[in-house]
């Protein structure tokens, strides 16, 4: 009984994974899927995953779509990037759409 101490407070489950949020980034394929979802939700037309390329090092998204659609996305780029920040987090979201 001399060595007895009161138990420490329990940690919450979300706190256990907090350190990994800063170290790990979402995989390239996951970002491409979210980009397709964002374009469908905001612009209203479908883009296939094969037409989307994400470069992890520069955080840019390239689209292989007709120029008329690229122009439409360019006008809504700010809304799409905000959607991506909400979905992927501010640090992991793409910063440009080409």
C-alpha positions in Angstrom: 0.0 0.0 0.0 3.0 2.3 0.4 3.6 2.4 -3.4 0.0 3.0 -4.3 -0.9 6.1 -6.3 -4.2 7.2 -7.8 -4.9 6.1 -11.4 -4.0 8.6 -14.1 -6.8 10.1 -16.1 -7.8 8.2 -19.2 -7.0 9.7 -22.6 -9.7 9.9 -25.3 -9.4 7.8 -28.4 -9.1 10.9 -30.7 -6.1 12.1 -28.7 -4.2 8.9 -29.4 -4.1 9.6 -33.1 -3.4 13.4 -32.9 0.3 13.1 -33.6 -0.3 11.2 -36.8 -2.5 13.9 -38.3 0.5 16.1 -38.8 2.8 13.4 -40.2 0.7 11.5 -42.7 -0.8 12.9 -45.9 -3.6 11.3 -47.9 -2.6 9.1 -50.8 -2.7 10.4 -54.3 -5.7 8.3 -55.3 -7.8 9.5 -52.4 -7.2 13.1 -53.3 -8.1 12.4 -56.9 -11.4 10.8 -55.8 -12.3 13.9 -53.6 -11.4 16.2 -56.6 -13.9 14.3 -58.8 -16.6 14.6 -56.0 -15.9 18.3 -55.6 -16.2 19.0 -59.4 -19.5 17.0 -59.5 -20.9 18.8 -56.5 -19.9 22.4 -57.4 -19.7 22.5 -61.2 -22.4 19.9 -61.9 -20.7 17.8 -64.5 -18.8 14.5 -64.3 -15.1 14.0 -64.6 -13.6 10.5 -64.5 -10.7 9.6 -62.2 -8.5 8.9 -65.3 -8.8 12.5 -66.3 -7.5 13.8 -62.9 -3.8 13.8 -62.0 -2.6 15.0 -58.6 1.1 15.9 -57.9 1.8 15.4 -54.2 5.0 17.4 -54.1 3.5 20.6 -55.5 -0.1 20.0 -54.4 -1.5 20.7 -57.8 -4.3 19.0 -59.7 -4.1 18.6 -63.5 -7.1 17.9 -65.5 -7.2 16.2 -69.0 -10.6 17.7 -70.0 -11.7 20.0 -72.9 -10.8 23.6 -72.6 -14.4 24.8 -72.3 -14.8 22.7 -69.1 -11.5 23.9 -67.8 -12.7 27.5 -68.3 -15.8 26.7 -66.3 -13.7 25.2 -63.5 -11.4 28.1 -63.5 -14.3 30.4 -62.7 -15.3 28.2 -59.8 -11.8 27.3 -58.7 -12.0 29.1 -55.3 -15.2 27.2 -54.4 -13.6 23.9 -55.4 -10.5 24.5 -53.4 -12.6 25.4 -50.3 -14.5 22.2 -50.7 -11.2 20.3 -50.9 -9.9 22.0 -47.8 -13.0 21.1 -45.8 -12.8 17.5 -47.0 -9.0 16.9 -46.8 -7.9 19.4 -44.2 -6.2 22.7 -44.7 -2.7 21.3 -44.8 -3.4 18.3 -47.2 -5.6 20.0 -49.8 -4.4 20.9 -53.2 -3.5 24.6 -53.8 -4.0 24.9 -57.5 -6.0 23.3 -60.3 -4.5 23.3 -63.8 
